[in-house]
Amino acid sequence: METLNLNELKYNEQGLIPVVVQSYETKDVLMLAYMNEEALKQTIQTKMGTYFSRSRQEIWKKGETSGNVQYVKKLTYDCDADTLLLEVTQEGVACHTGEMSCFHHVIFENEEKSESKDLLNQLYQTIAERKKNPVEGSYTNYLFTKGLDKILKKVGEETAEVIIASKNQSAEETIYEISDLVYHTLVLMVNQGITIDAIAAELKSRQQKKR
């Protein structure tokens, strides 16, 4: 942050500069927004994603009403000095639709990709949505209604089931039980306000440590 030279930035005729917002942990692009000079200064000072609304003509802080705030980790600008790249730790989801990223409409995809991370994010988002907007008969809502002790009990039970399945040398059974454990762990994370990005950041920090 200290190396950013604000005088080098090129704003458009409306006094705005586009900002590509990216997850610091996963490197996924989360959204595109705009800043004016004041929004940029506030972002640097508060280390929270703060932007300028072109429709409302006012400065707004991401997550001010939804709680889906963005903790700024790194800010850079491109070679032409007319676009910013803001790397953040995203609390909750970035898109107002409930999707993790605003860029979720695929037009074309050339290569087959692994869906593992996307599936985890989608499951996390579904669980978070259930917590925010309960659905009658939902097992997820049942867990949230019963509270932390019930969720912890289920995590403990599923952990034991994974151990038993592994001892039985059954790959199919172990996969099934690990899936249950992952689901209940995600429920626990949502209940405690812990994001997948936060876990990714912790794992990344461990990876970087010399052992």
N, C-alpha and C positions, 0 to 999 in steps of 0.2 A: 504493500500500500504506500509506503513512504517514498517509493521510487516513481510514483505516478506524477507526470508533469501535466497538470490540468491545462496549461496554456497551449499544449500541442493538439488538443482535441478539436475536431471540426464538427460543429453543430449545423443542422440544416436551417432553412430560412425561418422555421418556426422556433428556432432555438432549442431543438431536440436532437438527441443522439440515440440510435437504436442500441439495445442491450440484449445480447444472447445470454440467457440464464441457463447454467449447466450444473448438474449435481457434482459436487466436489468428490464424492465417494465413488459413484458409478460412472461418471462422465456422460450420462444421458442428458440430452438437451431437454430442459423443462418447459421453457416458454420464451417468447420474444416480447420485450417491453421497450419503453422509451424513458429517458431521463432528460430533464433540463439541468442547468448548472446547479440549482438549489437541491434538487433531488439527489444528484450525484454527491454533493457535499454532505447531505444528511446520511446517505448510505455509508460514506467513509467514516463519518463521526460516530454513528450508532452501530455500525457493522451489521445492519439489518437491511434487507432488500427494500428499497424505497424508489418509487417511480413517479412518472408524470402521466396522468390520464388525458389523452387527446380528446376524448368525448366530454369529460367533465371539466376539463381545463383546470385540474388541480393536482397537487402532490398527494400520493397515497402510499401507505406502507403495506406491503404484502402480508396478508394474514390478520389485518387489523380487525376484521369482523369474523373471519372464519377460523382464526387461530393457526392457519397454515403459514406460519412465518418462515422467513429465510434468513439463516445465519450466514453472513458473508465470510468466506474463507480466502478468496483471492479475486483481485480485479486487474484485468489487463486490457489493452486496446490493440487493434490490428495495425498492419503496416501503413495503412492510409490514414490512421488516426480518426476514422469516422464511424467506428463501431466498437462497442465495449463487449468484453466477455466477463461475466460475473459468475464465479463459482461459489456455490452455496451448499449448506446442509439444509435440506428441505424438511420442515416439520409437517407431517401429514402429506397432502398431495398438492401439486402445483396448479392444476387446472380446476376451474370453477365447475366443470362437469363431473368432478369426482375422479377423473383419470390422473395418474401420477404426472404425466406430461401433457402439455397442450398439443403436442405433435403426435396424435394417436390415429389419424386418418391416413392409412397407407395407400398411396397411388401406385407405386411400383416397387418391387423388391427383387433384386437380381439373384441374391445368394440365399441359400437356406441358412437359417440362423437357429441357434439354441433358444428354446422358449423357456428354459428353466427359471431364469431370473424374472422374466415377464410373468410367469405363472405365480411365483411367490408374491410379486407386487400386486397382481390382480386379486389374489386371495386375501392379502393384507387389506387392500382397499375395500373388498366386499365385507370383511369383518368389521372394519372401521365404519362402513356405511350402516351395518346392522346396529352397531352401538349408537350411532347418531339418530337413525330412523328405524326403530324396532319393527320387526315383522312377526305377526302372530304365528305361533307354532314353530318358530325358528330355534334350532338347538343352540345356535350362537347366542341368541338373545336370552335363552334359558341360563346359559353360563354367566352372562353379564348380570342378570337379575339375581342369581344366587351369590355373586360376589367373588372377591379374591380368594377366599378359602376354598371354595368349590373349584375354581380354576386351577389353583395350586394342587389340589388333590388329584385332579384329572391329569395334570402334567406328571405328577409322581406315579400315578397308575400306568400311564402310557410309557414312561421310562422303564418301569418294571417289565412291561410287556415286550419292549424292545430287547431287553436283556434275555428274557425267556426264549423269545424267537431266535435270537442269535445262538443261544446255547443248544437249541434244537437243530442247528445247522440248516435251517430252512430259509433260503434267500427270499422266496415269495412271501412267507410269513413276516420276515424281517422288514421287507419293503413296506408291507401293509401297516405294520406297527410304527415304523418310522414316520410314515405319512400321517398317522394319527397324532404322533408326538409333535411333528412340525405344525400341524393345524392348531393344536392346543397351546403350543408355544407362541404362535402368532396371536391367538386370543389373549394370552397373558401380556404380550407386548403392547397390543392395542389398549388393553385395560390400564396398563402402567404408563401409557404415552410414549413408548419407545418405538422408534421408526426402524425400518430395514436399513436405511442409510446410516443410522447411528451404529448399528451392528457392523455394517460394512466398514465404517471408519475405524472401529476398534480392531477389526481383523487386519485392516491395512496397516495400522500402527504397529501391530504385533509382527506383521510380515517384515516391516522395515527395521525392526530391532535386531541387533546382532545377538545371536544365541551362542 
